[in-house]
Amino acid sequence: MGKRNRAALLPTHLPQLQNLIKRDSKSYEAEFLQQWRHFQSTLSIFCLKPDEDSKELCELVTFMSQVAQCYPELTKDFSQQIVDLLKEHCTVLHPEVRKSLVQALILLRNKGILDNTRLLPLFFTLFKCKDKNLRELLYNHIVNDIKNSNAKVKNNKLNKTLQAFMFTMLESATTGNSEENAIAAKKSVDVCVDLYHKNVWNDAKTVNVIAEACFSPITKVSVTAVKFFLNSNDHQEEEEEDEDIPDLKKMQMANLHNKKSRSKDRKMDAARKKVKRKQKKGEKAENFNFSALHLLNDPQGFAEKLYSKLTSKDDRWEVRLMKMNLVSRVIGIHQLTILGFYPLLMKYLQPSQRDVTMVLVCAAQASHSLVPPDILEPVLKAIANNFVTDRVANEVMAVGINGIREICIRQPLAIDATLLQDLTQYKQHRDKSVLMAARSLIALFREINPEMLLRKDRGKTATIKMKDGSIRSVAFGEAANNMDGLQGLELLDAEEKDDEDWGDWEVDDSSDESDEDGGWINVASDDEDYVKVNMGDEEQGPEDEDDKKKLQYKVGPNGEIIKARRIGKRQLKKMLDAEEHTEITEEQRQKLLEAVKARRAEEEAKHEAAIKLATTRILTPADFARLEELKTNKEIEQIQGKKRGADDVQHDGEIDEMTILGPRKKAKQDYEQRMASIQEGREGREKFGSNKGKKERGSTTNREKARNKNFMMVAHKQSVLWKSKRSLFDKQKSLRAAIEKQKRLKH
């Protein structure tokens, strides 16, 4: 094609003109001006009837958006014209025209010609259009554009503008309650949730915008917001999921013996990059985020407002249960007081109630140490009367006892000793799930308040702790760990000092040397006023006689020495009368008094050191983990023979439904369930059986082979050459015969 013919086609062939303008914009400026004037006239005509389909306008808009960066001065008003057209006629435009206009704006935004502060509010408004494909296009662009804008540095100006705009859209949907506003509000909440999960908008303002959506009269909007708060901790991004990491060693070994090729080299390079990317990802510091519920500005107001929605009974049961779960979780995390919530739960504490295990979960999550015990006591009695009876199934009894246990973990004062001792009688029940539930309740109260248990249920460890005073019941409103400093912090400090002195450590062989004084004092670890003294002469006798003479003495309030107990080989044989006095010498009395004073001074010094250490040192998560390990080791050393203690319990936050259900025996499947399981196992595999008769058998005929053969293989044959040398008469005769044959086949 010559240059003249090509120039003549340019005004009507826009893709070719677009290609030429991108190559040399100055040479084709006249042609562009011609198309620009044509676009302006077409746009003016279209605005008279905006509901009609205009293919010509779509082509011109696409062309202008592609070459707008080549003529920035001429096209400076182009983007604003498209924005104004969409604002005025977005609901009446033809779907194809509207989609072309949106795609043109997205292209201009990707090229940096259009600012997102002008574009994104318009796109949120376009969510009102009843066009599913358009809404999906808008949603993907909004999320990706905001993510890219905040990739390097937080774009606070854009974020504040869009968050305020979304808040106004939610309010308009609440007041107007039209279908278009509902769709726009739902999509706005979806954008906020998606950006929060991508760690783009993870601030308190975003969380509170979503919190306002929980009170929306539109069910879809409120359910989306409630689900966000219930599942924000468990959400896993698809981009952050672990990839299938290839085995580099196996691939390298295979390449040693296989034939080299470029495709295998590319696969090997891709595998190396994937492994390096995984290693870099693992080396990055883990990003800890607060739960969304911790970012609420007014948790008390939020919970009370959501609780008032529960009392209205306007929603379905599934929606009410989700809101009930959210209210209970907010109450438990922030330790709020909403006394009317617990009588509301009592109405649903029936074994026949649907999803009753989730109701029990809500009751446990809403319990904490600041809830008055007289408010929770009716809840526990309702669970015991309805679930823990002989009239119900064993699974129901286990669920009831587990629910009571979860409530008592958070508020032990809610249960009285009579009810607790009645529940512990199920420790010998014939059903294993009930038995384990009762024993878990016993193990819990052995740790927190063994005095409420029967003497036979307390166990050795709890009895010893009760006698030495290490366990005490906590009154209502009192903190469980009411002490100065951090418990066990001196263990961590002592371990670090030992590590520092490890290089200078030497074996001490002076353990066999005897004390020069002959008399010795052994300070016990159970009671601060008890000391052990040797009542014999300076020359010690045999070991058995020495053990008989070891007595433990207590210093009385007036300085007198009181014999309290006898120490033998078993360390604690028999408690003696506290009023029985033993005559000892004045020298031994002074030694006892000095030992007690030294003991008290040492404990005061440790206490002051612990307070100073807690106020001057910042502990890392690794220090806390090591501190828990040291405290556990110390307890193991102090209490030998302890089989196992109570389970590690979580005193606030979320409760898993399986915790309430407990371990359950797998029920026998019926015929339908077995067949469904069999069919599920057969998915994705070949049908079992012989392959005989399933594959195509036999070969093709010679005539079919000749018809499908390549022409160059048969071009030299006489039959083919004869066809090309036929006369006109023979060709007409063959054509008439073929036509007659086709007619006969049709009839």
ABEGO torsion letter per residue (X at the ends): XBAAAAAAAAAABAAAAAAAAAABAAAAAAAAAAAAAAAAAAAAAAAABAABBBAAAAAAAAAAAAAAAABAAAAAAAAAAAAAAAAAAAAABBAAAAAAAAAAAAAAAAAGABBAAAAAAAAAAAAABBBAAAAAAAAAAAAAAAAAAAAABBBAAAAAAAAAAAAAAAAAAAAAGBAAAAAAAAAAAAAAAAAAAAGABABAAAAAAAAAAAABABAAAAAAAAAAAAAAAABBBAAABBBBBBBAAAAAAAAAABBBBAAAAAAAAAAAAAAAAAAAAAABBBBBBBBAAAABABAAAAAAAAAAAAAAGABBAAAAAAAAAAAAAAAAAAGBBBAAAAAAAAAABBAABBGAAAAAAAAAAABBAABBAAAAAAAAAAAAAAABBAABBAAAAAAAAAAAAAAAAABAAABBAAAAAAAAAAAABABAAAAAAAAAAAAAAAAABAAABBAAAAEAAAAAAAAAGABBBBBBGBBABBBBEBBGAAAAAAAAAAAAAAAABBBBAAAABBBAAGBBBBBBAABAABBBBBABBABBBBAAAAAAABBBBBBBAAGBBBBABBBBAAGBABBBBAABBBBBBAAAAAAAAAAAAAAAAAAAAAAAAAAAAAAABBBBAAAAAAAAAAAAAAAAAABBGBABBBBBBBABEBBBAAAAAEBBBBBBBBAAAAAAAAAAAABGBBBBEBABGABBBEBBBAAAAAAABBAAAAAABAAAAAAAABBAAAAAAAAAAAAAAAAAAAX
